[in-house]
Amino acid sequence: MKLNRLFSILVSILMVLVVFLNCGKKEEAADEAAGNPGQELYLQNCSSCHGETGAGDGPAAASLNPKPRDLMSAAKDWKNGATAEGINKTLQEGISGTGMVAYKHLGDESLKQITDYVMSLRK
């Protein structure tokens, strides 16, 4: 039991390190996103897990179980649906039992911009 708890703590620490260490590597992508606030917000908040293209292959993905959503996967596979409403709900509330945390602290306008950008990835 202690070993499981220690392993969980180590995995959590590793996830945090991967996310923070990866932040500096996004400068080029952020420069490209400067004209699209949704893309910029996505790169800052989502790409460490979901990857820059939304394929679920970000650097933090390796330490997550379950793995992050491939944003191009079939709509039926999404917990809250792949609609704008479902994506916004996921961003607002997170997904219990996964690494998908709530981002409601970013505010409604930012979440709408991220939602719009994720919807554009699906086209």
C-alpha positions as semicolon CSV with decimal commas, in nm:
position;residue;x (nm);y (nm);z (nm)
1;M;0,000;0,000;0,000
2;K;0,283;0,242;0,086
3;L;0,453;0,152;-0,242
4;N;0,140;0,241;-0,441
5;R;0,111;0,576;-0,265
6;L;0,481;0,650;-0,321
7;F;0,445;0,557;-0,689
8;S;0,142;0,788;-0,724
9;I;0,332;1,075;-0,566
10;L;0,632;1,019;-0,792
11;V;0,414;1,008;-1,104
12;S;0,242;1,331;-0,996
13;I;0,574;1,504;-0,939
14;L;0,698;1,382;-1,277
15;M;0,386;1,517;-1,449
16;V;0,433;1,859;-1,291
17;L;0,800;1,865;-1,391
18;V;0,725;1,766;-1,750
19;V;0,459;2,036;-1,782
20;F;0,677;2,311;-1,638
21;L;0,995;2,208;-1,816
22;N;0,811;2,196;-2,147
23;C;0,678;2,551;-2,118
24;G;0,995;2,713;-2,255
25;K;0,994;2,491;-2,565
26;K;0,675;2,645;-2,698
27;E;0,821;2,981;-2,798
28;E;0,820;2,911;-3,173
29;A;0,467;2,772;-3,168
30;A;0,352;3,065;-2,955
31;D;0,501;3,308;-3,208
32;E;0,296;3,139;-3,483
33;A;-0,016;3,157;-3,265
34;A;0,018;3,527;-3,185
35;G;-0,266;3,617;-3,423
36;N;-0,503;3,351;-3,285
37;P;-0,581;3,390;-2,913
38;G;-0,751;3,048;-2,898
39;Q;-0,444;2,877;-3,041
40;E;-0,217;3,070;-2,806
41;L;-0,429;2,972;-2,505
42;Y;-0,438;2,612;-2,626
43;L;-0,059;2,601;-2,658
44;Q;-0,015;2,751;-2,311
45;N;-0,269;2,535;-2,129
46;C;-0,347;2,220;-2,329
47;S;-0,060;2,117;-2,554
48;S;0,159;1,972;-2,278
49;C;-0,091;1,684;-2,259
50;H;-0,285;1,697;-2,588
51;G;0,013;1,791;-2,807
52;E;0,056;2,089;-3,036
53;T;-0,165;1,933;-3,304
54;G;-0,421;1,782;-3,064
55;A;-0,316;1,420;-3,120
56;G;-0,290;1,345;-2,747
57;D;0,087;1,316;-2,773
58;G;0,214;1,604;-2,561
59;P;0,521;1,550;-2,342
60;A;0,310;1,498;-2,028
61;A;0,095;1,232;-2,199
62;A;0,345;0,955;-2,128
63;S;0,284;0,984;-1,754
64;L;-0,096;0,999;-1,770
65;N;-0,339;0,711;-1,731
66;P;-0,578;0,730;-1,904
67;K;-0,394;0,897;-2,191
68;P;-0,512;1,243;-2,304
69;R;-0,785;1,261;-2,567
70;D;-0,678;1,270;-2,929
71;L;-0,887;1,572;-3,022
72;M;-0,955;1,429;-3,367
73;S;-1,102;1,105;-3,230
74;A;-1,462;1,008;-3,297
75;A;-1,722;1,224;-3,122
76;K;-1,877;0,916;-2,961
77;D;-1,553;0,865;-2,764
78;W;-1,571;1,203;-2,590
79;K;-1,712;1,199;-2,235
80;N;-1,905;1,526;-2,278
81;G;-1,933;1,514;-2,656
82;A;-1,726;1,685;-2,925
83;T;-1,967;1,976;-2,961
84;A;-1,880;2,330;-2,854
85;E;-2,104;2,281;-2,550
86;G;-1,937;1,952;-2,457
87;I;-1,585;2,089;-2,499
88;N;-1,670;2,396;-2,293
89;K;-1,822;2,176;-2,021
90;T;-1,502;1,969;-2,011
91;L;-1,292;2,285;-1,983
92;Q;-1,519;2,423;-1,711
93;E;-1,544;2,106;-1,499
94;G;-1,258;1,876;-1,599
95;I;-1,307;1,498;-1,619
96;S;-1,309;1,311;-1,290
97;G;-1,066;1,018;-1,268
98;T;-0,837;1,155;-1,543
99;G;-0,563;1,414;-1,576
100;M;-0,813;1,656;-1,733
101;V;-0,848;1,930;-1,475
102;A;-1,095;2,220;-1,477
103;Y;-0,981;2,542;-1,640
104;K;-1,270;2,763;-1,530
105;H;-1,015;2,994;-1,366
106;L;-0,923;3,113;-1,718
107;G;-1,263;3,280;-1,755
108;D;-1,550;3,236;-1,998
109;E;-1,397;3,431;-2,289
110;S;-1,069;3,236;-2,279
111;L;-1,255;2,905;-2,259
112;K;-1,468;3,005;-2,557
113;Q;-1,151;3,084;-2,753
114;I;-0,997;2,747;-2,661
115;T;-1,324;2,572;-2,749
116;D;-1,332;2,744;-3,089
117;Y;-0,971;2,646;-3,153
118;V;-1,031;2,281;-3,057
119;M;-1,336;2,279;-3,287
120;S;-1,113;2,412;-3,568
121;L;-0,869;2,124;-3,513
122;R;-1,153;1,878;-3,571
123;K;-1,233;2,017;-3,919
